[in-house]
Amino acid sequence: MKPRSFLNHKISRRKFFVPFIASGLAIGSYDILGMTNFLTGNRKSIRRFHASISAQGWEANPELPSILKNVGVTDIWMGAFFYGKWYRQPEDLRKMANHLQNEGFNVHLINVPLGHPGDALGMDENTDYLTTPPNHWKNSCTFDGEIYSGTSIHAPALSENRDALIKLGKSGFDSVFLDDDFRVARMPGQIGGCFCDDCRDEFLSTYGYGHSQWKDLIESVENRYPTQVLRSWVDYICDTETNMFNSLKDAVPEMQLGIMVMYLGAEKAGIALDQYGDVPFRVGEFMFDDQSFGVVKGKTDELFSVLFHRRFVEPDLAYSETTAFPSDALSAINIAAKLSISLISDVRNTMFMSGLNPFPMDYWEQLKPPMQKSAQIHEELAGHKPSGPLKHFWGWDNRLVGTDDPFSLFLALGIPFEVVEDITRDGWIFLSDEDARAVAAGRLKAKEKNLVIRNRAQVSGTHFIPLDEKMSDLMEFKQQIIPELKETPYVDGVSPAVFAWYPTANKALVWNVEESKQTFQIKRDGQLIRTVTVDGLDIELIST
C-alpha cells in the first residue's frame, strides 16, 4: 500500500429466516433495489423503512410479515457470512429470499467481515459460537498488549470474505452490507488498529520508520496526542481497511457493497470517511436503550453523530441505526423519537434492528403513526439543510485522538444550528475538549471570540467562551445571545427543544426532547411568530 498524508489531505458502519446482529446494518442503493413505500402506494417516496428479522422471530411470530407490510416496511435483511462462518449457506439464503420476495419484500444480505469484540447478536447457548472468528483467524492486539477477537484485518480474513461474496453473487444476490462494524477499533473513542509484531513491522517498513518511532507511536496513542507518527498510523489503518473494501468490491462488481459506521466513527477507527461517499453508508448511533437515549444529552449526542456523518454521504445512500438492544430495552416511544433524528439530518433510509429477537409485537402499531408522519414531513424537507447561528463542528483532532464525547447539548437550546467543516467567523462554534486544545495549541485556527468550550477542557485564550455542559448554564448563554439573533427564529423560554430551521423551505422542525407535552413560542427579533404544542418526544413542522 502507498502511504498518503492526512496532513495534506482535506477530509471532507431453519426454518424461515436468519438471525441478525444488534448494531446491525442497512444496505443498497434505492435506485438499484427499486424500493417502494407501502405508505404512499407504488410511488417511490423519500423515506423508506427496513427491518432486520431473525429466524426465531419469524418462527415465533408467523404474523410478522403482514404486520411489517401494514406499517410500511419494504425491505428485509438476512444474515449470511458472520466472522468467517456461514450463518446460512447461499442456497438456503436464496430459498428464503425467494419466499420473502413472493411476500412482497425486497431482500438483501448482511455480512460481518471482521467480527465484533463482544456479543452484538444477543446470543444463546445454540448460537454463541458466532461471537468469535474461527480459530485459524488471527486475533487483534491493542497498543498495550491485550489480545482480543474481532475487528482485525489479517490473512485469511480478506480472502475468505472475498470467496463468500463471490458465492453470494452466484446465488443471485446483488447487495451486501459489511457490518458490525467494518472498523479496526474495539469501541467508540478508541484509537484502533492491530499493534501485533507483524503489523508493527509492516507499518515501520511502509513509512520508513525505525523502532524508536514505534515507541513514540505507543506513547502518542496512550496520551492521545496527534503526533506525526500517529497521523501516519491512522493513514496506515485507513489504507488497510479501504484496500480491503475495494478488494471486496472488485471481487463482485455486480454487487452493491455498503459500510456500517459506528457512533462518531472516523479515521482513528480505520474509517477514511471521505472514501465511502458513493456507497450505502450507515450513520453511527449508540443509544440502544431507554437509559441512554432517555436523557436529553443522549438524544443530542446521537443527533450530533448523525449530523457529522451526513457530511460525507448523500441522503439517499444514508441509513439509520434505529436499534434496540436487547430487543425491548428501547421503548416504542423512544424508537419513534429516533425517527426525528433521521428527519432532521435527511437520512432517507430507516433501519429497525433488535438483535436475534424482534421488537415486542405491540411496538409496530405504536410505530406506524410516527413512521407515517415522519415520511410525510420528509417529503417537504428533503434536500434542504438546517441553517443557523449555532455551529456543529467536529474537527480533525477528534477524528485522530478524540474520546467521542461531543459538546452536543447546545442542539437542544431551541436556537437554529448548522453543520460546518471549519471554524467560522460568524455564529457560535461548540467545541469538544480535543478541538479546544487544538485551538490552544495552534493546530486549529480561531478567527473570533465565538468558540464555546467546556470548563473541563482547561484551556485559556481570547477566543473561548467557557461553560459547563449543563442545560442551566446553556440557557443563561441563550439569553445572552438572543438579542444578536437578527432575523433568525428561535424557541423562546427555558424548556429544551431541538429547533431545526430550513430557510430555503421556509420551514422549521420543533422536536420536543422531553417526555411531557410542551407548548413552545417561536419568536423572531423578540416578536411572537408562532405557537406550537408538541407531544412528548414528538416533532412538528411549522412555517417560518
C-alpha positions in Angstrom: 0.0 0.0 0.0 1.1 3.5 -0.6 1.1 5.9 2.3 -1.0 9.0 2.0 -0.6 12.1 4.1 -3.6 13.3 6.1 -1.6 16.4 6.8 -2.2 17.5 3.2 -5.5 15.7 2.7 -8.7 17.6 3.3 -11.2 15.3 5.0 -14.5 16.4 3.9 -20.6 1.5 9.9 -34.3 -23.4 9.7 -37.0 -22.7 9.1 -37.7 -19.4 7.6 -35.2 -16.6 8.3 -31.9 -15.6 9.7 -30.5 -14.1 12.9 -29.1 -10.7 12.7 -26.6 -8.5 14.5 -27.6 -6.0 17.1 -25.8 -2.9 15.9 -26.9 -4.0 12.6 -26.9 -2.8 9.0 -28.8 -1.5 6.1 -27.9 -1.8 2.5 -28.3 -1.0 -1.0 -28.9 1.9 -3.3 -32.6 2.6 -3.6 -32.3 3.2 -7.3 -30.7 -0.3 -7.8 -33.1 -2.0 -5.4 -36.3 -0.4 -6.8 -37.7 0.3 -3.3 -41.3 1.3 -2.9 -43.1 2.6 0.1 -46.4 1.0 1.2 -47.3 4.2 3.0 -47.7 6.0 -0.3 -48.8 3.3 -2.7 -46.4 2.4 -5.6 -44.8 5.8 -5.8 -41.2 5.9 -4.7 -41.1 8.0 -1.5 -38.3 10.0 0.1 -38.3 8.0 3.3 -38.0 4.2 3.3 -38.3 1.7 6.1 -36.3 -1.6 6.6 -36.2 -4.3 9.2 -33.8 -7.0 10.3 -35.6 -10.1 11.5 -34.2 -13.3 12.8 -35.3 -16.9 12.2 -36.6 -17.2 15.7 -38.5 -14.0 15.2 -40.4 -15.4 12.2 -40.9 -18.8 13.8 -42.4 -17.3 17.0 -44.4 -14.7 15.2 -45.8 -16.0 11.9 -48.0 -12.9 11.6 -44.9 -10.7 11.4 -44.7 -10.3 7.6 -48.2 -8.9 7.4 -47.5 -6.7 10.4 -44.4 -5.3 8.7 -46.2 -4.7 5.4 -49.0 -2.9 7.2 -46.7 -0.4 8.9 -44.7 0.3 5.7 -41.6 -1.8 5.9 -40.5 -2.7 2.4 -37.1 -4.4 2.9 -35.9 -7.3 4.9 -32.2 -8.1 5.8 -30.8 -11.6 6.1 -27.5 -12.6 7.7 -25.1 -14.6 5.6 -21.4 -14.7 6.5 -20.5 -13.8 10.1 -17.0 -13.7 11.4 -15.6 -16.2 8.9 -18.5 -18.6 9.3 -21.6 -19.2 7.3 -24.7 -18.5 9.3 -26.8 -19.7 6.4 -25.5 -21.3 3.3 -26.1 -19.3 0.0 -28.5 -21.9 -1.4 -30.6 -21.7 1.8 -30.5 -17.9 1.7 -31.7 -18.0 -1.9 -34.7 -20.0 -0.9 -35.5 -17.7 2.0 -35.1 -14.7 -0.3 -37.5 -16.1 -2.9 -40.1 -16.8 -0.3 -39.9 -13.2 1.1 -39.9 -11.7 -2.3 -43.1 -13.6 -3.0 -44.5 -11.9 0.1 -43.7 -8.5 -1.4 -40.4 -7.6 0.3 -37.1 -6.6 -1.2 -34.4 -8.8 0.3 -30.7 -8.1 0.9 -27.8 -9.6 2.9 -25.6 -8.8 5.9 -22.0 -9.9 6.2 -19.9 -9.3 9.2 -16.4 -9.3 7.7 -14.2 -8.9 10.7 -16.1 -9.7 13.9 -17.2 -7.8 16.9 -15.3 -7.6 20.2 -18.4 -8.6 22.3 -21.9 -10.0 21.9 -23.7 -7.9 19.4 -26.2 -10.6 18.5 -28.0 -11.5 21.7 -26.6 -15.0 21.7 -27.8 -18.1 23.5 -26.1 -21.4 24.0 -27.1 -22.5 20.5 -25.6 -19.5 18.7 -22.8 -18.3 20.9 -20.2 -19.9 18.6 -20.8 -17.0 16.2 -19.4 -14.4 18.6 -15.8 -15.1 17.7 -14.0 -15.6 14.4 -12.7 -19.1 13.6 -9.5 -20.4 15.2 -7.4 -20.0 12.1 -8.1 -16.2 12.1 -5.5 -14.2 13.9 -6.7 -12.1 16.9 -6.0 -8.4 17.3 -3.6 -6.8 19.8 -4.2 -3.4 21.5 -1.4 -0.9 21.9 -0.8 -2.1 25.5 -0.6 -5.8 24.5 -4.1 -7.0 25.2 -5.3 -9.7 22.8 -9.0 -9.8 21.7 -11.1 -11.3 18.9 -12.8 -9.2 16.2 -12.0 -6.0 14.2 -8.7 -7.3 12.9 -7.6 -7.4 9.3 -5.2 -10.3 8.9 -4.9 -13.1 6.4 -7.0 -15.0 5.6 -9.9 -12.7 6.6 -9.8 -10.9 3.3 -9.7 -13.9 1.0 -12.4 -15.8 2.9 -14.7 -12.8 2.8 -14.0 -12.4 -0.9 -14.8 -16.0 -1.5 -18.1 -15.7 0.4 -19.2 -12.7 -1.6 -18.5 -14.5 -4.8 -20.7 -17.4 -3.7 -23.5 -15.0 -2.8 -23.2 -13.2 -6.1 -23.5 -16.5 -7.9 -26.7 -17.2 -5.9 -28.3 -14.1 -7.4 -27.8 -11.5 -4.6 -26.9 -8.0 -5.7 -26.3 -6.1 -2.4 -24.5 -6.8 0.8 -23.7 -4.6 3.7 -20.5 -5.0 5.6 -21.4 -4.6 9.2 -20.9 -4.7 12.9 -18.8 -2.7 12.4 -16.5 -2.6 9.5 -13.8 -0.9 11.6 -10.5 -1.7 13.4 -11.3 -0.2 16.8 -13.0 -2.1 19.5 -15.2 0.7 20.8 -16.1 4.3 20.0 -13.5 6.7 21.3 -10.6 4.3 20.9 -7.6 4.6 18.5 -7.7 1.4 16.5 -5.5 -0.9 14.6 -3.7 -4.1 15.5 -0.4 -3.5 17.3 1.0 -7.0 16.9 4.5 -7.7 15.8 3.5 -8.4 12.1 1.5 -5.2 11.9 4.3 -3.2 13.6 6.9 -4.4 11.1 4.7 -3.7 8.1 3.9 -0.2 9.3 7.5 0.7 10.1 8.6 -0.7 6.7 5.8 1.2 4.8 6.7 4.5 6.3 10.4 4.1 6.7 10.3 4.4 10.4 12.6 2.7 13.0 11.8 1.1 16.3 12.2 4.4 18.2 9.3 5.8 16.2 7.2 2.7 17.2 7.8 3.7 20.9 6.8 7.2 20.0 3.6 5.8 18.4 2.7 3.8 21.5 3.2 6.9 23.7 1.1 9.0 21.3 -1.8 6.5 21.4 -1.6 6.2 25.1 -1.5 10.0 25.6 -3.9 10.8 22.7 -1.6 13.3 21.1 -1.7 13.8 17.3 2.0 13.5 16.5 3.3 12.9 13.0 3.9 9.2 13.7 0.3 8.8 15.0 -1.0 10.5 11.9 1.0 8.0 9.8 -0.5 5.2 11.8 -4.0 6.5 11.1 -3.1 6.7 7.4 -1.9 3.1 7.6 -5.0 1.6 9.3 -7.3 3.6 7.0 -5.5 2.4 3.9 -5.6 -1.2 5.2 -9.4 -1.0 5.6 -10.1 0.9 2.4 -8.0 -1.6 0.4 -10.0 -4.4 1.9 -13.2 -2.7 1.0 -12.1 -2.0 -2.6 -10.8 -5.6 -3.0 -14.2 -7.0 -1.9 -15.9 -4.6 -4.4 -13.6 -5.7 -7.2 -14.4 -9.3 -6.5 -18.1 -8.8 -7.0 -18.6 -5.9 -9.4 -22.2 -6.9 -9.9 -22.9 -6.3 -6.2 -23.5 -3.1 -4.3 -21.5 -3.1 -1.0 -22.1 -0.8 1.9 -20.3 0.1 5.1 -21.7 0.4 8.6 -20.0 3.2 10.6 -20.1 3.2 14.4 -21.0 6.1 16.7 -18.8 9.0 15.6 -16.8 6.5 13.7 -13.8 8.2 11.9 -10.3 7.8 10.8 -8.9 6.7 14.2 -11.1 3.6 13.8 -9.7 2.9 10.3 -12.7 4.5 8.6 -11.5 7.0 6.0 -14.8 8.8 5.8 -14.1 10.5 2.5 -13.6 7.2 0.8 -17.2 5.9 1.2 -19.3 8.8 0.0 -20.6 6.9 -3.0 -21.7 3.6 -1.3 -24.5 2.9 1.2 -23.4 4.3 4.5 -24.8 3.5 7.9 -24.5 6.6 10.1 -23.3 5.9 13.6 -25.7 5.8 16.6 -25.1 4.5 20.1 -28.2 4.9 22.4 -29.8 1.5 22.2 -31.8 1.5 25.5 -34.1 3.9 27.4 -31.5 4.6 30.0 -29.0 6.1 27.4 -31.5 7.6 25.0 -33.9 8.8 27.7 -31.9 11.8 28.8 -31.6 14.9 26.7 -27.8 14.5 26.3 -28.3 11.0 24.9 -30.6 12.4 22.2 -28.3 15.3 21.3 -25.2 13.1 21.3 -27.0 10.8 18.8 -28.1 13.7 16.6 -24.6 15.1 16.8 -23.1 11.8 15.4 -25.6 11.5 12.6 -25.1 15.2 11.5 -21.3 14.6 11.5 -21.6 11.5 9.3 -24.0 13.2 6.9 -21.1 15.5 5.8 -19.8 12.5 3.9 -22.7 10.8 2.2 -25.7 11.8 0.1 -29.1 11.4 1.8 -30.3 8.6 -0.5 -27.3 6.5 0.5 -27.6 7.3 4.2 -29.1 4.7 6.5 -30.0 5.0 10.2 -29.2 2.7 13.0 -32.6 2.6 14.7 -31.7 -0.2 17.1 -33.0 -1.6 20.4 -30.7 -4.0 22.2 -31.9 -6.1 23.9 -35.0 -6.0 21.8 -37.2 -4.5 24.5 -34.6 -2.2 26.0 -35.7 0.8 24.0 -39.4 1.6 24.3 -41.6 2.2 21.3 -41.9 5.9 22.0 -38.1 6.2 22.1 -37.7 4.2 18.8 -40.2 6.6 17.3 -38.3 9.6 18.7 -35.2 8.3 16.8 -37.1 8.8 13.6 -36.8 12.6 14.2 -33.0 12.3 14.1 -33.2 10.9 10.6 -35.7 13.5 9.6 -33.6 16.5 10.9 -30.5 15.2 9.2 -32.2 14.0 5.9 -31.2 10.3 6.4 -33.7 8.7 4.0 -33.4 5.0 5.0 -34.6 3.9 8.4 -33.3 0.5 9.6 -35.1 -1.2 12.5 -33.0 -3.7 14.4 -33.0 -5.6 17.6 -30.6 -8.5 17.5 -31.9 -12.0 17.3 -35.2 -11.2 19.0 -37.7 -8.9 17.3 -39.3 -5.9 18.9 -42.3 -6.8 21.0 -45.2 -7.2 18.6 -47.2 -4.4 20.1 -44.4 -1.9 19.1 -45.3 -2.0 15.5 -48.8 -0.5 15.8 -47.3 2.2 18.1 -44.7 2.9 15.5 -47.0 3.1 12.5 -48.3 6.7 13.1 -44.9 8.3 13.7 -43.5 6.4 10.7 -46.2 7.8 8.5 -45.8 11.3 10.0 -42.0 11.3 9.6 -42.3 10.1 6.0 -44.9 12.8 5.2 -42.8 15.6 6.7 -39.6 14.3 5.0 -41.3 14.9 1.6 -41.3 18.6 2.4 -37.8 18.9 3.7 -35.8 16.5 1.6 -32.7 18.3 0.1 -32.9 21.2 2.5 -30.2 21.7 5.1 -30.6 23.1 8.7 -29.2 26.6 9.0 -28.5 28.8 12.0 -26.0 30.7 14.2 -25.1 27.7 16.4 -22.4 25.7 14.7 -22.0 21.9 14.8 -18.2 21.2 14.3 -16.2 18.1 14.8 -12.6 18.7 14.0 -9.5 16.7 12.9 -8.2 16.2 16.5 -11.4 14.4 17.3 -11.1 12.2 14.3 -7.5 11.3 15.2 -7.4 11.1 19.0 -10.7 12.1 20.5 -12.8 10.3 23.1 -16.0 10.8 21.2 -17.7 12.9 23.8 -19.1 15.9 21.9 -20.3 19.2 23.3 -23.8 18.4 21.9 -26.3 19.8 24.4 -26.5 23.1 22.6 -28.6 21.3 20.0 -31.5 21.4 22.5 -31.3 25.2 23.1 -34.1 25.9 20.7 -31.8 28.0 18.5 -31.2 27.1 14.9 -27.9 25.3 14.1 -25.9 24.2 11.1 -23.1 21.8 10.3 -19.7 23.4 9.4 -16.5 21.8 8.3 -14.2 24.6 9.6 -14.1 27.3 12.2 -16.2 30.2 11.1 -16.2 33.9 11.9 -20.0 34.1 12.4 -22.1 32.5 15.0 -21.0 30.4 17.9 -19.0 27.2 17.4 -19.3 24.5 20.1 -16.0 22.6 20.6 -15.2 19.3 22.2 -12.3 19.3 24.6 -10.0 17.9 22.0 -10.8 20.7 19.5 -10.5 23.3 22.2 -7.0 22.0 23.0 -6.2 22.0 19.2 -7.1 25.7 19.1 -4.9 26.4 22.2 -2.0 24.6 20.6 -2.4 26.3 17.3 -3.4 23.2 15.3 -6.8 24.8 14.7 -7.1 28.5 13.8 -9.6 30.6 15.6 -11.0 33.7 14.0 -13.2 35.4 16.6 -14.3 35.1 20.2 -17.0 32.7 19.3 -15.7 29.3 20.5 -17.8 27.8 23.2 -15.9 25.2 25.2 -16.5 23.2 28.4 -14.7 24.5 31.5 -13.2 21.0 32.0 -11.1 21.4 28.8 -8.9 23.6 31.0 -7.6 25.8 28.2 -7.5 29.6 28.1 -7.4 32.1 25.3 -9.2 35.2 24.0 -11.3 33.2 21.6 -13.0 31.0 24.2 -16.3 31.2 25.9 -16.1 28.6 28.7 -19.3 27.0 30.1 -20.3 23.8 31.8 -22.3 21.5 29.6 -25.4 21.8 31.7 -28.8 23.0 30.5 -29.0 25.7 33.1 -25.6 27.2 32.0 -26.6 26.9 28.4 -29.9 28.6 28.9 -28.2 31.5 30.6 -25.9 31.7 27.5 -29.0 31.6 25.3 -30.5 34.6 27.0 -27.3 36.5 26.4 -27.2 35.9 22.7 -30.9 36.2 21.8 -30.5 40.0 21.1 -27.9 39.1 18.5 -30.2 36.6 16.6 -31.2 39.1 13.9 -33.9 37.8 11.6 -33.4 34.3 13.0 -36.4 32.5 14.5 -35.9 30.7 17.8 -37.8 28.9 20.6 -38.4 31.2 23.5 -38.1 30.0 27.1 -36.1 27.5 29.0 -37.6 24.2 28.0 -35.2 22.1 26.0 -36.1 21.6 22.3 -34.3 20.9 19.1 -35.2 23.6 16.6 -34.0 22.8 13.0 -34.6 25.8 10.7 -34.7 25.3 6.9 -34.8 28.8 5.4 -34.7 27.5 1.8 -38.0 25.8 2.5 -39.5 28.5 4.8 -40.0 25.7 7.4 -38.7 24.6 10.8 -38.9 21.5 12.9 -39.6 21.6 16.6 -38.6 18.4 18.4 -39.8 18.1 21.9 -37.0 16.2 23.7 -38.9 15.8 26.9 -41.5 13.2 27.6 -44.3 15.5 28.6 -46.3 17.7 26.2 -44.9 21.2 25.7 -46.2 24.4 24.2 -43.4 26.5 22.5 -43.4 30.1 21.5 -41.4 30.8 18.3 -40.1 34.3 18.1 -38.0 36.4 15.7 -36.4 39.7 16.8 -38.4 39.4 20.0 -41.8 39.2 18.3 -44.0 36.1 18.6 -44.5 34.5 15.1 -45.8 31.0 16.1 -47.1 29.0 19.0 -46.9 25.2 18.7 -47.8 22.4 21.0 -45.8 19.2 20.7 -46.5 15.9 22.4 -43.8 14.3 24.4 -40.8 13.3 22.3 -42.8 14.2 19.2 -41.9 16.6 16.3 -43.9 19.3 14.5 -43.3 21.1 11.2 -44.0 24.8 11.1 -43.8 27.6 8.6 -41.4 30.4 9.3 
